[in-house]
Amino acid sequence: MDPLIIADRSFTSRLMVGTGKFSSNTAMVDAMEHSGSEIVTVALRRVDIDNPQDSLLTHIDRKRFLLLPNTSGARDADEAVRLARMARAAGCDPWVKLEVTPDPYYLLPDPIETLKAAEILVKEGFTVLPYMPADPVLAKRLEEVGTATVMPLGAPIGTNRGLRTRDLIAIIIEQANIPVVVDAGLGAPSHAAEAMEMGADAVLVNTALADTPDPAGMARAFRKGVEAGREAYLAGLGQQRDKAEASSPLTGFLRND
Amino acid sequence: MQLKINGDDRIFTAPLTVEQLLLNLELKSEHVVVELNRVILDPHHFTETLLSSGDSLELIQFVGGG
């Protein structure tokens, strides 16, 4: 497949995976392996000092996977910027999946705080991949302040409901000069394929892989869905019509009329 | 001396550096980000940074996330 280019970095895979909610680190690593992904998201949280856990980083081969820290949990721009700086201090490449989600029920991204944080982080030299509502105007504004991608949501995080924002994502894709990564809500390989057929540059999934008894199997399925969708987009989908158009010749029938 | 760590007050014996605090809490310094009084500390400075009573620390690490 053609490579995915984000901020001058080239990737073979167009599937990014999240590392949250897996039943074990083994299940997580299996899913990462079988997805073919090269970019994996992680979160930052306080250490439980009475019960310290193994660092997640001991399980992730950072030569193979680009670690993309998110700012999940941030309720405003200040908190998001603080988290991004902490991730960089932990020795990560200065890439960040910017998330500002003040609403605890739908976890919808705050467009104003997201734009504010994006502007600050871009100025500080971060490669910013912002999670955002599927709003074409906001996508342009984020592109203008220098984000590396836009990441419109298909449906709220963890809902597995698919591409509910399809028409708006189509406009974002049409207008974007940076990669469009559909993030959140994709629950089935067909959802991922649909996004890729429309011309999305990549997709990110987490819950769909963590939420099944066989994360590795689902990761393989998503990998194929993403590849199928990309190839179909590159090949060019046929035109939709209201009336039938015969595939077989309309001459030489076994009758004389 | 009293330190606020991840929002909780705790008592430690002075003198204590950041490096010694992490050791004391059985945390590996290469996997923990330390913010001291809202300023992120360069890990190279863990050994020489002395803590004072009333200091507030955030000890942060990577966890799974989407």
Interface residues (C-beta under 8 A of the other chain):
Chain A: G18 T19 G20 K21 F22 M28 T41 V42 A43 L44 R45 R46 V47 I49 P52 Q53 S55 L56 L57 T58 L67 P69 N70 S72 R85 M86 A87 A89 A90 I157 G158 A184 L204 N206 T207
Chain B: I5 N6 G7 L25 E26 L27 K28 H31 V32 V33 E35 I40 L41 D42 P43 E58 L59 I60 Q61 F62 V63 G64 G65 G66
